[in-house]
Amino acid sequence: MPAEVGDVAPDFKLPSPDGDVSLGDYKGNKIVVLSFHVFDFTAG
């Protein structure tokens, strides 16, 4: 199911050099912007 503008993102974890980072780590403390760059690291 695609996300719609204004939908709440589910909590998830991503690896980082300093240990896993969770979206929930920032809930209520920071504004988080998710950006997807579909064509990064491609020749096209």
C-alpha positions in Angstrom: 0.0 0.0 0.0 1.5 3.3 -1.0 2.0 6.1 1.5 0.0 9.3 1.2 1.1 12.8 2.1 0.6 13.3 5.8 0.7 9.6 6.7 2.6 8.6 9.9 5.7 6.6 9.0 6.1 3.3 10.7 9.1 2.9 13.1 12.1 1.4 11.5 15.9 1.0 12.1 18.8 1.8 9.8 22.4 0.9 10.4 24.9 3.7 11.0 28.6 3.8 12.0 27.5 4.7 15.5 25.0 1.9 15.8 21.4 1.4 14.7 19.3 4.5 14.3 15.5 4.3 14.8 12.9 6.7 13.6 11.4 6.4 17.1 14.6 7.9 18.6 13.5 11.3 17.2 9.7 11.1 17.8 8.6 14.2 19.6 12.2 15.7 19.6 13.1 16.5 16.0 11.5 17.0 12.6 12.5 14.1 10.3 12.4 14.3 6.5 12.6 11.0 4.5 14.0 11.4 1.1 14.4 8.6 -1.5 16.8 9.1 -4.4 15.8 6.3 -6.8 18.5 6.9 -9.4 21.5 7.4 -7.1 24.5 5.3 -7.9 23.1 4.4 -11.4 24.4 5.2 -14.8 21.1 6.5 -16.0 
